[in-house]
Amino acid sequence: MATELTVDVSQIPVIDISSLVSDNPVDTVANQIRQACRDTGFFYIVEHGVDQGLQNRLEQLSRQFFALDLETKMQIRMALGGRAWRGYFPVGGELTSGKPDLKEGIYLGSELNQTHPAVRSGVPMHGANLFPNIPQFRETILEYLTVMTQLGHALMTGIALSLNEDASYFRDRTCDRSPDFISHL
């Protein structure tokens, strides 16, 4: 029988990661991450460096996209994204535990053209995005993906240090793989 555990959100630690995003990690942040992962399994981050203007643009453009009529959104439906698994899906267009979801969405990811080795090899979830015809949508998404990737690397540096590993532990083992290695996963 499964045991339900609950965590009071007011008890989730808040960690200032400014030293991680400035490439100057300090032991204090690693210790806070270690403690948070052991005690609650979760933590909030602040001072992450993600520009508020970029976040606002992304939200505004997302609202603009989802306000479009279904026919227009279906012009970038996932079926057109192929193995890249990119594009729009309507309400009920995705399943969870075999049941249609009551949400709509758009999948986007790293922008890879047809000459990228992983795309040429047919590696799933690698390829080009499908963008709607909304001014600045593509540029904002790609900028946001870049910023969030950098933030992810910074967080993984903190997690590596919290485990008493080298700062590059995860990057060296999961992110900087050659395309030939990726195509054989």
OpenMM code with the backbone's topology and positions (N, CA, C; nanometers):
from openmm import Vec3, app, unit

residues = "MET ALA THR GLU LEU THR VAL ASP VAL SER GLN ILE PRO VAL ILE ASP ILE SER SER LEU VAL SER ASP ASN PRO VAL ASP THR VAL ALA ASN GLN ILE ARG GLN ALA CYS ARG ASP THR GLY PHE PHE TYR ILE VAL GLU HIS GLY VAL ASP GLN GLY LEU GLN ASN ARG LEU GLU GLN LEU SER ARG GLN PHE PHE ALA LEU ASP LEU GLU THR LYS MET GLN ILE ARG MET ALA LEU GLY GLY ARG ALA TRP ARG GLY TYR PHE PRO VAL GLY GLY GLU LEU THR SER GLY LYS PRO ASP LEU LYS GLU GLY ILE TYR LEU GLY SER GLU LEU ASN GLN THR HIS PRO ALA VAL ARG SER GLY VAL PRO MET HIS GLY ALA ASN LEU PHE PRO ASN ILE PRO GLN PHE ARG GLU THR ILE LEU GLU TYR LEU THR VAL MET THR GLN LEU GLY HIS ALA LEU MET THR GLY ILE ALA LEU SER LEU ASN GLU ASP ALA SER TYR PHE ARG ASP ARG THR CYS ASP ARG SER PRO ASP PHE ILE SER HIS LEU".split()
positions = [
    Vec3(0.0841, -0.1169, 0.0000),
    Vec3(0.0000, 0.0000, 0.0000),
    Vec3(0.0888, 0.1235, 0.0000),
    Vec3(0.0588, 0.2195, -0.0879),
    Vec3(0.1379, 0.3422, -0.0997),
    Vec3(0.1081, 0.4354, 0.0172),
    Vec3(0.2124, 0.5005, 0.0638),
    Vec3(0.1980, 0.5978, 0.1711),
    Vec3(0.2016, 0.7365, 0.1090),
    Vec3(0.1064, 0.8188, 0.1424),
    Vec3(0.1030, 0.9537, 0.0891),
    Vec3(0.1818, 1.0458, 0.1810),
    Vec3(0.2801, 1.1118, 0.1231),
    Vec3(0.3594, 1.2086, 0.1966),
    Vec3(0.3233, 1.3480, 0.1492),
    Vec3(0.3174, 1.4395, 0.2396),
    Vec3(0.2906, 1.5775, 0.2011),
    Vec3(0.4002, 1.6667, 0.2565),
    Vec3(0.4245, 1.7736, 0.1850),
    Vec3(0.5232, 1.8719, 0.2268),
    Vec3(0.4538, 2.0064, 0.2309),
    Vec3(0.4663, 2.0756, 0.3408),
    Vec3(0.4136, 2.2109, 0.3540),
    Vec3(0.5012, 2.3014, 0.2671),
    Vec3(0.4411, 2.3625, 0.1640),
    Vec3(0.5205, 2.4431, 0.0713),
    Vec3(0.5957, 2.5557, 0.1408),
    Vec3(0.5472, 2.6011, 0.2549),
    Vec3(0.6193, 2.7058, 0.3266),
    Vec3(0.7482, 2.6520, 0.3875),
    Vec3(0.7630, 2.5214, 0.3896),
    Vec3(0.8839, 2.4591, 0.4439),
    Vec3(0.9865, 2.4225, 0.3363),
    Vec3(0.9519, 2.4464, 0.2106),
    Vec3(1.0467, 2.4168, 0.1037),
    Vec3(1.1549, 2.5250, 0.1051),
    Vec3(1.2811, 2.4844, 0.1120),
    Vec3(1.3902, 2.5825, 0.1193),
    Vec3(1.3982, 2.6718, -0.0047),
    Vec3(1.4402, 2.7947, 0.0173),
    Vec3(1.4647, 2.8921, -0.0890),
    Vec3(1.6152, 2.9139, -0.0939),
    Vec3(1.6740, 2.8893, -0.2106),
    Vec3(1.8198, 2.8965, -0.2235),
    Vec3(1.8584, 3.0035, -0.3241),
    Vec3(1.9439, 3.0942, -0.2812),
    Vec3(2.0008, 3.1990, -0.3671),
    Vec3(2.1135, 3.1337, -0.4471),
    Vec3(2.0951, 3.1240, -0.5793),
    Vec3(2.1952, 3.0567, -0.6626),
    Vec3(2.2789, 3.1553, -0.7437),
    Vec3(2.2818, 3.2810, -0.7014),
    Vec3(2.3565, 3.3815, -0.7780),
    Vec3(2.5020, 3.3419, -0.7983),
    Vec3(2.5626, 3.2744, -0.7016),
    Vec3(2.7027, 3.2338, -0.7193),
    Vec3(2.7154, 3.1252, -0.8264),
    Vec3(2.6135, 3.0427, -0.8428),
    Vec3(2.6181, 2.9387, -0.9463),
    Vec3(2.6069, 2.9986, -1.0862),
    Vec3(2.5184, 3.0959, -1.1039),
    Vec3(2.4995, 3.1535, -1.2374),
    Vec3(2.6108, 3.2512, -1.2731),
    Vec3(2.6900, 3.2911, -1.1751),
    Vec3(2.8037, 3.3786, -1.2042),
    Vec3(2.9323, 3.2986, -1.2189),
    Vec3(2.9203, 3.1662, -1.2289),
    Vec3(3.0352, 3.0757, -1.2433),
    Vec3(3.1337, 3.0883, -1.1284),
    Vec3(3.0817, 3.1178, -1.0114),
    Vec3(3.1655, 3.1288, -0.8926),
    Vec3(3.0983, 3.0527, -0.7783),
    Vec3(3.0775, 2.9212, -0.7978),
    Vec3(3.0025, 2.8456, -0.6969),
    Vec3(3.0720, 2.8484, -0.5614),
    Vec3(2.9921, 2.8556, -0.4585),
    Vec3(3.0458, 2.8554, -0.3229),
    Vec3(2.9903, 2.7355, -0.2474),
    Vec3(3.0665, 2.6918, -0.1477),
    Vec3(3.0262, 2.5755, -0.0692),
    Vec3(2.8913, 2.5941, -0.0024),
    Vec3(2.8579, 2.7167, 0.0335),
    Vec3(2.7310, 2.7424, 0.1018),
    Vec3(2.6132, 2.6965, 0.0163),
    Vec3(2.6162, 2.7277, -0.1127),
    Vec3(2.5069, 2.6887, -0.2019),
    Vec3(2.5014, 2.5368, -0.2140),
    Vec3(2.6151, 2.4726, -0.2316),
    Vec3(2.6178, 2.3265, -0.2411),
    Vec3(2.5628, 2.2632, -0.1136),
    Vec3(2.5996, 2.3183, 0.0009),
    Vec3(2.5489, 2.2653, 0.1283),
    Vec3(2.3982, 2.2841, 0.1397),
    Vec3(2.3473, 2.3988, 0.0955),
    Vec3(2.2025, 2.4240, 0.1004),
    Vec3(2.1280, 2.3278, 0.0080),
    Vec3(2.1832, 2.3027, -0.1100),
    Vec3(2.1209, 2.2086, -0.2036),
    Vec3(2.1215, 2.0679, -0.1437),
    Vec3(2.2347, 2.0269, -0.0872),
    Vec3(2.2451, 1.8946, -0.0249),
    Vec3(2.1389, 1.8786, 0.0840),
    Vec3(2.1291, 1.9786, 0.1697),
    Vec3(2.0346, 1.9713, 0.2812),
    Vec3(1.8904, 1.9681, 0.2304),
    Vec3(1.8596, 2.0519, 0.1316),
    Vec3(1.7235, 2.0561, 0.0763),
    Vec3(1.6857, 1.9229, 0.0130),
    Vec3(1.7772, 1.8638, -0.0615),
    Vec3(1.7482, 1.7362, -0.1272),
    Vec3(1.7285, 1.6251, -0.0252),
    Vec3(1.8014, 1.6309, 0.0828),
    Vec3(1.7871, 1.5282, 0.1872),
    Vec3(1.6618, 1.5484, 0.2714),
    Vec3(1.6321, 1.6747, 0.3044),
    Vec3(1.5217, 1.7024, 0.3979),
    Vec3(1.3845, 1.7016, 0.3321),
    Vec3(1.3708, 1.7710, 0.2185),
    Vec3(1.2386, 1.7819, 0.1558),
    Vec3(1.2333, 1.7233, 0.0153),
    Vec3(1.3486, 1.7145, -0.0492),
    Vec3(1.3519, 1.6660, -0.1871),
    Vec3(1.3230, 1.7753, -0.2884),
    Vec3(1.2985, 1.8962, -0.2411),
    Vec3(1.2647, 2.0086, -0.3281),
    Vec3(1.3338, 2.1340, -0.2784),
    Vec3(1.3470, 2.2315, -0.3684),
    Vec3(1.3897, 2.3643, -0.3265),
    Vec3(1.3496, 2.4656, -0.4324),
    Vec3(1.3254, 2.5858, -0.3884),
    Vec3(1.3004, 2.6985, -0.4782),
    Vec3(1.4338, 2.7660, -0.5039),
    Vec3(1.4463, 2.8301, -0.6195),
    Vec3(1.5665, 2.9078, -0.6443),
    Vec3(1.5296, 3.0536, -0.6649),
    Vec3(1.6185, 3.1411, -0.6178),
    Vec3(1.6059, 3.2848, -0.6401),
    Vec3(1.7405, 3.3353, -0.6900),
    Vec3(1.7380, 3.4557, -0.7438),
    Vec3(1.8605, 3.5166, -0.7995),
    Vec3(1.9205, 3.4277, -0.9082),
    Vec3(1.8317, 3.3764, -0.9957),
    Vec3(1.8724, 3.2860, -1.1030),
    Vec3(1.9208, 3.3584, -1.2269),
    Vec3(1.8975, 3.4880, -1.2342),
    Vec3(1.9490, 3.5652, -1.3461),
    Vec3(1.8653, 3.5631, -1.4726),
    Vec3(1.7496, 3.4974, -1.4716),
    Vec3(1.6647, 3.4954, -1.5911),
    Vec3(1.5920, 3.6288, -1.5988),
    Vec3(1.6152, 3.6995, -1.7078),
    Vec3(1.5622, 3.8334, -1.7271),
    Vec3(1.4093, 3.8360, -1.7190),
    Vec3(1.3566, 3.9231, -1.6354),
    Vec3(1.2114, 3.9341, -1.6190),
    Vec3(1.1437, 3.9784, -1.7491),
    Vec3(1.2103, 4.0623, -1.8260),
    Vec3(1.1550, 4.1042, -1.9550),
    Vec3(1.1377, 3.9873, -2.0502),
    Vec3(1.2351, 3.8968, -2.0514),
    Vec3(1.2251, 3.7763, -2.1336),
    Vec3(1.1089, 3.6897, -2.0862),
    Vec3(1.0951, 3.6720, -1.9568),
    Vec3(0.9845, 3.5936, -1.9026),
    Vec3(0.8502, 3.6557, -1.9401),
    Vec3(0.8403, 3.7865, -1.9319),
    Vec3(0.7155, 3.8563, -1.9670),
    Vec3(0.6837, 3.8405, -2.1150),
    Vec3(0.7855, 3.8538, -2.2019),
    Vec3(0.7643, 3.8363, -2.3464),
    Vec3(0.7162, 3.6946, -2.3757),
    Vec3(0.7782, 3.5969, -2.3117),
    Vec3(0.7392, 3.4575, -2.3334),
    Vec3(0.5937, 3.4348, -2.2932),
    Vec3(0.5548, 3.4876, -2.1792),
    Vec3(0.4164, 3.4703, -2.1353),
    Vec3(0.3195, 3.5383, -2.2322),
    Vec3(0.3516, 3.6601, -2.2745),
    Vec3(0.2637, 3.7333, -2.3663),
    Vec3(0.2502, 3.6593, -2.4988),
    Vec3(0.3614, 3.6094, -2.5518),
    Vec3(0.3564, 3.5369, -2.6789),
    Vec3(0.2843, 3.4034, -2.6646),
    Vec3(0.2999, 3.3384, -2.5507),
    Vec3(0.2283, 3.2128, -2.5263),
    Vec3(0.0779, 3.2368, -2.5235),
    Vec3(0.0373, 3.3419, -2.4549),
    Vec3(-0.1054, 3.3757, -2.4505),
    Vec3(-0.1576, 3.4070, -2.5905),
    Vec3(-0.0765, 3.4776, -2.6681),
    Vec3(-0.1149, 3.5114, -2.8053),
    Vec3(-0.1333, 3.3835, -2.8880),
    Vec3(-0.0399, 3.2885, -2.8742),
    Vec3(-0.0510, 3.1637, -2.9487),
    Vec3(-0.1765, 3.0863, -2.9097),
    Vec3(-0.1979, 3.0658, -2.7798),
    Vec3(-0.3105, 2.9836, -2.7368),
    Vec3(-0.4457, 3.0509, -2.7601),
    Vec3(-0.4462, 3.1805, -2.7873),
    Vec3(-0.5702, 3.2507, -2.8200),
    Vec3(-0.6086, 3.2326, -2.9677),
    Vec3(-0.5168, 3.1780, -3.0476),
    Vec3(-0.5468, 3.1556, -3.1889),
    Vec3(-0.6562, 3.0502, -3.2043),
    Vec3(-0.7235, 3.0521, -3.3185),
    Vec3(-0.8250, 2.9497, -3.3447),
    Vec3(-0.7559, 2.8149, -3.3695),
    Vec3(-0.8302, 2.7069, -3.3478),
    Vec3(-0.7759, 2.5723, -3.3578),
    Vec3(-0.7145, 2.5457, -3.4951),
    Vec3(-0.7818, 2.5889, -3.6002),
    Vec3(-0.7315, 2.5647, -3.7359),
    Vec3(-0.5918, 2.6243, -3.7546),
    Vec3(-0.5702, 2.7429, -3.7021),
    Vec3(-0.4392, 2.8077, -3.7146),
    Vec3(-0.3343, 2.7338, -3.6328),
    Vec3(-0.3687, 2.6939, -3.5103),
    Vec3(-0.2729, 2.6206, -3.4270),
    Vec3(-0.2389, 2.4859, -3.4893),
    Vec3(-0.3366, 2.4218, -3.5541),
    Vec3(-0.3133, 2.2904, -3.6148),
    Vec3(-0.2175, 2.2979, -3.7343),
    Vec3(-0.1874, 2.4166, -3.7828),
    Vec3(-0.0905, 2.4308, -3.8913),
    Vec3(0.0500, 2.3892, -3.8467),
    Vec3(0.0711, 2.3840, -3.7139),
    Vec3(0.2000, 2.3367, -3.6627),
    Vec3(0.1789, 2.2147, -3.5718),
    Vec3(0.0826, 2.1303, -3.6067),
    Vec3(0.0506, 2.0115, -3.5257),
    Vec3(0.1699, 1.9161, -3.5209),
    Vec3(0.1741, 1.8406, -3.4135),
    Vec3(0.2846, 1.7496, -3.3889),
    Vec3(0.3061, 1.6483, -3.5007),
    Vec3(0.2023, 1.6084, -3.5669),
    Vec3(0.2169, 1.5113, -3.6766),
    Vec3(0.3144, 1.5616, -3.7823),
    Vec3(0.3278, 1.6931, -3.7950),
    Vec3(0.4203, 1.7502, -3.8923),
    Vec3(0.5642, 1.7525, -3.8395),
    Vec3(0.5822, 1.7359, -3.7091),
    Vec3(0.7149, 1.7404, -3.6483),
    Vec3(0.7923, 1.6102, -3.6584),
    Vec3(0.7228, 1.5031, -3.6909),
    Vec3(0.7894, 1.3739, -3.7073),
    Vec3(0.8612, 1.3278, -3.5816),
    Vec3(0.9778, 1.2665, -3.6016),
    Vec3(1.0548, 1.2098, -3.4905),
    Vec3(1.1063, 1.3169, -3.3949),
    Vec3(1.1064, 1.4424, -3.4385),
    Vec3(1.1536, 1.5498, -3.3506),
    Vec3(1.0574, 1.5715, -3.2336),
    Vec3(0.9325, 1.5242, -3.2482),
    Vec3(0.8313, 1.5357, -3.1425),
    Vec3(0.8122, 1.6823, -3.1049),
    Vec3(0.7866, 1.7638, -3.2059),
    Vec3(0.7684, 1.9071, -3.1867),
    Vec3(0.6349, 1.9481, -3.2460),
    Vec3(0.5766, 2.0523, -3.1901),
    Vec3(0.4553, 2.1087, -3.2445),
    Vec3(0.3414, 2.1140, -3.1445),
    Vec3(0.2260, 2.1491, -3.1968),
    Vec3(0.1054, 2.1728, -3.1171),
    Vec3(0.0220, 2.0458, -3.1040),
    Vec3(-0.0427, 2.0308, -2.9874),
    Vec3(-0.1432, 1.9264, -2.9694),
    Vec3(-0.2656, 1.9884, -2.9035),
    Vec3(-0.3861, 1.9508, -2.9511),
    Vec3(-0.5104, 2.0077, -2.8968),
    Vec3(-0.5541, 1.9360, -2.7689),
    Vec3(-0.6543, 1.9906, -2.7038),
    Vec3(-0.7144, 1.9263, -2.5871),
    Vec3(-0.7550, 1.7846, -2.6275),
    Vec3(-0.7166, 1.6883, -2.5473),
    Vec3(-0.7464, 1.5486, -2.5767),
    Vec3(-0.6474, 1.4846, -2.6716),
    Vec3(-0.5508, 1.5607, -2.7199),
    Vec3(-0.4548, 1.5097, -2.8178),
    Vec3(-0.3366, 1.4380, -2.7572),
    Vec3(-0.3330, 1.4295, -2.6260),
    Vec3(-0.2258, 1.3598, -2.5576),
    Vec3(-0.2876, 1.2701, -2.4512),
    Vec3(-0.2239, 1.1575, -2.4267),
    Vec3(-0.2771, 1.0622, -2.3293),
    Vec3(-0.1879, 1.0554, -2.2058),
    Vec3(-0.2499, 1.0401, -2.0913),
    Vec3(-0.1800, 1.0096, -1.9666),
    Vec3(-0.2484, 0.8871, -1.9084),
    Vec3(-0.1716, 0.7831, -1.8872),
    Vec3(-0.2260, 0.6553, -1.8385),
    Vec3(-0.3418, 0.6085, -1.9257),
    Vec3(-0.3281, 0.6293, -2.0562),
    Vec3(-0.4278, 0.5829, -2.1507),
    Vec3(-0.5521, 0.6680, -2.1642),
    Vec3(-0.5568, 0.7803, -2.0916),
    Vec3(-0.6745, 0.8677, -2.0966),
    Vec3(-0.6369, 1.0022, -2.1580),
    Vec3(-0.7265, 1.0576, -2.2424),
    Vec3(-0.6984, 1.1885, -2.3031),
    Vec3(-0.6834, 1.2977, -2.1966),
    Vec3(-0.5798, 1.3789, -2.2142),
    Vec3(-0.5568, 1.4922, -2.1240),
    Vec3(-0.6521, 1.6054, -2.1565),
    Vec3(-0.6803, 1.6830, -2.0574),
    Vec3(-0.7676, 1.7993, -2.0749),
    Vec3(-0.6842, 1.9258, -2.0844),
    Vec3(-0.5801, 1.9195, -2.1647),
    Vec3(-0.4937, 2.0352, -2.1858),
    Vec3(-0.4509, 2.0377, -2.3313),
    Vec3(-0.4096, 2.1567, -2.3753),
    Vec3(-0.3463, 2.1688, -2.5049),
    Vec3(-0.2044, 2.2162, -2.4800),
    Vec3(-0.1176, 2.1992, -2.5772),
    Vec3(0.0202, 2.2402, -2.5553),
    Vec3(0.0992, 2.2484, -2.6842),
    Vec3(0.2218, 2.2917, -2.6669),
    Vec3(0.3149, 2.2990, -2.7794),
    Vec3(0.4502, 2.2520, -2.7284),
    Vec3(0.5097, 2.1575, -2.7996),
    Vec3(0.6423, 2.1076, -2.7656),
    Vec3(0.7459, 2.1791, -2.8505),
    Vec3(0.8485, 2.2290, -2.7835),
    Vec3(0.9596, 2.2967, -2.8484),
    Vec3(1.0877, 2.2457, -2.7850),
    Vec3(1.1973, 2.2546, -2.8554),
    Vec3(1.3242, 2.2085, -2.7994),
    Vec3(1.4408, 2.2700, -2.8720),
    Vec3(1.5586, 2.2168, -2.8472),
    Vec3(1.6788, 2.2671, -2.9140),
    Vec3(1.6566, 2.2639, -3.0644),
    Vec3(1.6907, 2.3716, -3.1281),
    Vec3(1.6695, 2.3848, -3.2725),
    Vec3(1.7851, 2.3191, -3.3469),
    Vec3(1.7567, 2.2071, -3.4130),
    Vec3(1.8586, 2.1345, -3.4881),
    Vec3(1.8135, 2.1205, -3.6327),
    Vec3(1.9022, 2.1552, -3.7260),
    Vec3(1.8644, 2.1444, -3.8671),
    Vec3(1.8922, 2.0041, -3.9211),
    Vec3(1.8575, 1.9821, -4.0453),
    Vec3(1.8660, 1.8491, -4.1067),
    Vec3(2.0088, 1.7966, -4.1182),
    Vec3(2.1090, 1.8852, -4.1072),
    Vec3(2.2475, 1.8400, -4.1197),
    Vec3(2.3073, 1.7947, -3.9865),
    Vec3(2.2380, 1.8173, -3.8768),
    Vec3(2.2891, 1.7751, -3.7460),
    Vec3(2.2953, 1.6221, -3.7437),
    Vec3(2.4070, 1.5662, -3.6949),
    Vec3(2.4222, 1.4196, -3.6958),
    Vec3(2.3085, 1.3440, -3.6267),
    Vec3(2.2568, 1.3958, -3.5170),
    Vec3(2.1474, 1.3258, -3.4479),
    Vec3(2.0207, 1.3264, -3.5321),
    Vec3(1.9971, 1.4344, -3.6045),
    Vec3(1.8794, 1.4420, -3.6920),
    Vec3(1.8984, 1.3479, -3.8102),
    Vec3(2.0161, 1.3508, -3.8703),
    Vec3(2.0445, 1.2601, -3.9830),
    Vec3(2.0320, 1.1144, -3.9424),
    Vec3(2.0670, 1.0838, -3.8169),
    Vec3(2.0593, 0.9457, -3.7678),
    Vec3(1.9189, 0.9069, -3.7243),
    Vec3(1.8259, 1.0034, -3.7232),
    Vec3(1.6882, 0.9739, -3.6850),
    Vec3(1.6666, 0.9570, -3.5359),
    Vec3(1.7536, 1.0191, -3.4546),
    Vec3(1.7382, 1.0090, -3.3100),
    Vec3(1.6086, 1.0793, -3.2699),
    Vec3(1.5199, 1.0095, -3.1984),
    Vec3(1.3942, 1.0731, -3.1569),
    Vec3(1.4191, 1.1994, -3.0752),
    Vec3(1.3277, 1.2945, -3.0894),
    Vec3(1.3262, 1.4203, -3.0153),
    Vec3(1.4429, 1.5130, -3.0516),
    Vec3(1.4972, 1.4973, -3.1705),
    Vec3(1.6026, 1.5841, -3.2213),
    Vec3(1.5578, 1.6358, -3.3573),
    Vec3(1.5552, 1.7679, -3.3723),
    Vec3(1.5171, 1.8240, -3.5009),
    Vec3(1.4773, 1.9686, -3.4914),
    Vec3(1.4055, 2.0125, -3.5915),
    Vec3(1.3624, 2.1518, -3.5995),
    Vec3(1.2292, 2.1707, -3.5267),
    Vec3(1.2100, 2.2902, -3.4769),
    Vec3(1.0830, 2.3261, -3.4142),
    Vec3(0.9827, 2.3688, -3.5198),
    Vec3(0.8576, 2.3647, -3.4838),
    Vec3(0.7501, 2.4186, -3.5664),
    Vec3(0.7011, 2.5436, -3.4949),
    Vec3(0.7172, 2.6581, -3.5584),
    Vec3(0.6803, 2.7849, -3.4961),
    Vec3(0.5574, 2.8449, -3.5619),
    Vec3(0.4709, 2.9068, -3.4818),
    Vec3(0.3564, 2.9778, -3.5401),
    Vec3(0.4036, 3.1075, -3.6058),
    Vec3(0.3198, 3.1609, -3.6898),
    Vec3(0.3510, 3.2863, -3.7589),
    Vec3(0.3130, 3.4040, -3.6683),
    Vec3(0.3874, 3.4199, -3.5604),
    Vec3(0.3671, 3.5291, -3.4653),
    Vec3(0.5005, 3.6020, -3.4544),
    Vec3(0.5021, 3.7322, -3.4800),
    Vec3(0.6285, 3.8065, -3.4725),
    Vec3(0.6989, 3.7864, -3.3382),
    Vec3(0.8285, 3.7609, -3.3440),
    Vec3(0.9178, 3.7434, -3.2293),
    Vec3(0.8962, 3.6145, -3.1503),
    Vec3(0.8044, 3.5296, -3.1924),
    Vec3(0.7806, 3.4043, -3.1204),
    Vec3(0.9054, 3.3165, -3.1261),
    Vec3(0.9535, 3.2906, -3.2470),
    Vec3(1.0701, 3.2041, -3.2658),
    Vec3(1.1902, 3.2577, -3.1886),
    Vec3(1.2205, 3.3847, -3.2051),
    Vec3(1.3379, 3.4447, -3.1415),
    Vec3(1.3291, 3.4375, -2.9890),
    Vec3(1.2104, 3.4641, -2.9367),
    Vec3(1.1922, 3.4616, -2.7913),
    Vec3(1.2055, 3.3202, -2.7376),
    Vec3(1.1461, 3.2238, -2.8055),
    Vec3(1.1563, 3.0839, -2.7623),
    Vec3(1.3014, 3.0380, -2.7629),
    Vec3(1.3734, 3.0660, -2.8703),
    Vec3(1.5119, 3.0208, -2.8790),
    Vec3(1.6000, 3.0893, -2.7745),
    Vec3(1.5746, 3.2168, -2.7487),
    Vec3(1.6492, 3.2867, -2.6431),
    Vec3(1.6188, 3.2238, -2.5071),
    Vec3(1.4917, 3.1969, -2.4809),
    Vec3(1.4516, 3.1376, -2.3536),
    Vec3(1.5139, 2.9979, -2.3366),
    Vec3(1.5117, 2.9175, -2.4415),
    Vec3(1.5718, 2.7846, -2.4340),
    Vec3(1.7206, 2.7933, -2.4020),
    Vec3(1.7897, 2.8878, -2.4622),
    Vec3(1.9325, 2.9069, -2.4350),
    Vec3(1.9554, 2.9444, -2.2892),
    Vec3(1.8773, 3.0405, -2.2408),
    Vec3(1.8909, 3.0864, -2.1026),
    Vec3(1.8587, 2.9739, -2.0044),
    Vec3(1.7533, 2.8988, -2.0314),
    Vec3(1.7150, 2.7917, -1.9406),
    Vec3(1.8152, 2.6765, -1.9438),
    Vec3(1.8764, 2.6515, -2.0579),
    Vec3(1.9812, 2.5496, -2.0658),
    Vec3(2.0999, 2.5914, -1.9801),
    Vec3(2.1383, 2.7179, -1.9900),
    Vec3(2.2478, 2.7688, -1.9066),
    Vec3(2.2133, 2.7571, -1.7584),
    Vec3(2.0897, 2.7907, -1.7234),
    Vec3(2.0462, 2.7797, -1.5845),
    Vec3(2.0495, 2.6337, -1.5389),
    Vec3(2.0051, 2.5436, -1.6243),
    Vec3(2.0090, 2.4016, -1.5917),
    Vec3(2.1510, 2.3533, -1.5649),
    Vec3(2.2449, 2.3984, -1.6472),
    Vec3(2.3847, 2.3613, -1.6251),
    Vec3(2.4348, 2.4160, -1.4918),
    Vec3(2.3967, 2.5384, -1.4598),
    Vec3(2.4381, 2.5987, -1.3320),
    Vec3(2.3820, 2.5184, -1.2151),
    Vec3(2.2544, 2.4818, -1.2228),
    Vec3(2.1944, 2.4012, -1.1157),
    Vec3(2.2614, 2.2648, -1.1028),
    Vec3(2.2914, 2.2027, -1.2146),
    Vec3(2.3575, 2.0727, -1.2090),
    Vec3(2.4985, 2.0848, -1.1518),
    Vec3(2.5634, 2.1985, -1.1720),
    Vec3(2.6922, 2.2238, -1.1078),
    Vec3(2.6736, 2.2241, -0.9565),
    Vec3(2.5713, 2.2946, -0.9096),
    Vec3(2.5432, 2.2987, -0.7664),
    Vec3(2.5105, 2.1618, -0.7104),
    Vec3(2.4341, 2.0822, -0.7857),
    Vec3(2.3998, 1.9477, -0.7396),
    Vec3(2.5247, 1.8595, -0.7363),
    Vec3(2.6098, 1.8709, -0.8382),
    Vec3(2.7350, 1.7940, -0.8381),
    Vec3(2.8189, 1.8290, -0.7156),
    Vec3(2.8333, 1.9571, -0.6885),
    Vec3(2.9115, 1.9998, -0.5726),
    Vec3(2.8477, 1.9524, -0.4428),
    Vec3(2.7139, 1.9484, -0.4396),
    Vec3(2.6450, 1.9014, -0.3187),
    Vec3(2.6714, 1.7537, -0.2929),
    Vec3(2.7089, 1.6810, -0.3974),
    Vec3(2.7416, 1.5387, -0.3865),
    Vec3(2.8922, 1.5159, -0.3720),
    Vec3(2.9649, 1.6264, -0.3500),
    Vec3(3.1112, 1.6230, -0.3372),
    Vec3(3.1801, 1.5714, -0.4632),
    Vec3(3.1202, 1.6050, -0.5770),
    Vec3(3.1792, 1.5717, -0.7066),
    Vec3(3.2375, 1.6979, -0.7686),
    Vec3(3.3122, 1.6810, -0.8774),
    Vec3(3.3634, 1.7965, -0.9505),
    Vec3(3.2454, 1.8758, -1.0062),
    Vec3(3.2641, 2.0058, -1.0205),
    Vec3(3.1576, 2.0924, -1.0718),
    Vec3(3.1071, 2.0454, -1.2077),
    Vec3(3.1935, 1.9885, -1.2895),
    Vec3(3.1553, 1.9465, -1.4253),
    Vec3(3.1065, 1.8015, -1.4317),
    Vec3(3.0848, 1.7393, -1.3185),
    Vec3(3.0491, 1.5975, -1.3143),
    Vec3(2.9349, 1.5617, -1.4106),
    Vec3(2.8219, 1.6294, -1.4012),
    Vec3(2.7065, 1.5951, -1.4856),
    Vec3(2.7261, 1.6406, -1.6293),
    Vec3(2.7850, 1.7579, -1.6463),
    Vec3(2.8080, 1.8086, -1.7819),
    Vec3(2.8960, 1.7110, -1.8591),
    Vec3(3.0000, 1.6631, -1.7958),
    Vec3(3.0928, 1.5714, -1.8630),
    Vec3(3.0282, 1.4382, -1.8981),
    Vec3(2.9298, 1.3962, -1.8205),
    Vec3(2.8720, 1.2636, -1.8399),
    Vec3(2.7402, 1.2630, -1.9164),
    Vec3(2.6725, 1.3750, -1.9245),
    Vec3(2.5398, 1.3735, -1.9860),
    Vec3(2.5184, 1.4775, -2.0948),
    Vec3(2.5936, 1.5851, -2.0952),
    Vec3(2.5609, 1.6955, -2.1858),
    Vec3(2.6581, 1.7136, -2.3005),
    Vec3(2.7797, 1.6750, -2.2836),
    Vec3(2.8792, 1.6991, -2.3875),
    Vec3(2.9143, 1.5717, -2.4621),
    Vec3(2.8143, 1.4908, -2.4898),
    Vec3(2.8376, 1.3675, -2.5626),
    Vec3(2.8485, 1.3972, -2.7108),
    Vec3(2.9275, 1.3194, -2.7771),
    Vec3(2.9396, 1.3358, -2.9217),
    Vec3(2.8108, 1.2887, -2.9874),
    Vec3(2.7775, 1.3446, -3.1038),
    Vec3(2.6563, 1.2991, -3.1744),
    Vec3(2.6586, 1.1491, -3.2037),
    Vec3(2.7758, 1.0908, -3.2258),
    Vec3(2.7825, 0.9474, -3.2517),
    Vec3(2.7398, 0.8691, -3.1288),
    Vec3(2.7778, 0.9158, -3.0110),
    Vec3(2.7362, 0.8487, -2.8881),
    Vec3(2.5856, 0.8597, -2.8712),
    Vec3(2.5323, 0.9803, -2.8937),
    Vec3(2.3893, 1.0034, -2.8783),
    Vec3(2.3104, 0.9114, -2.9717),
    Vec3(2.3587, 0.8967, -3.0946),
    Vec3(2.2810, 0.8184, -3.1912),
    Vec3(2.2792, 0.6700, -3.1569),
    Vec3(2.3614, 0.6273, -3.0636),
    Vec3(2.3632, 0.4869, -3.0260),
    Vec3(2.2981, 0.4600, -2.8911),
    Vec3(2.2335, 0.5578, -2.8326),
    Vec3(2.1680, 0.5367, -2.7044),
    Vec3(2.0474, 0.4460, -2.7183),
] * unit.nanometer
topology = app.Topology()
chain = topology.addChain("A")
for resn in residues:
    res = topology.addResidue(resn, chain)
    for name in ("N", "CA", "C"):
        topology.addAtom(name, app.Element.getBySymbol(name[0]), res)
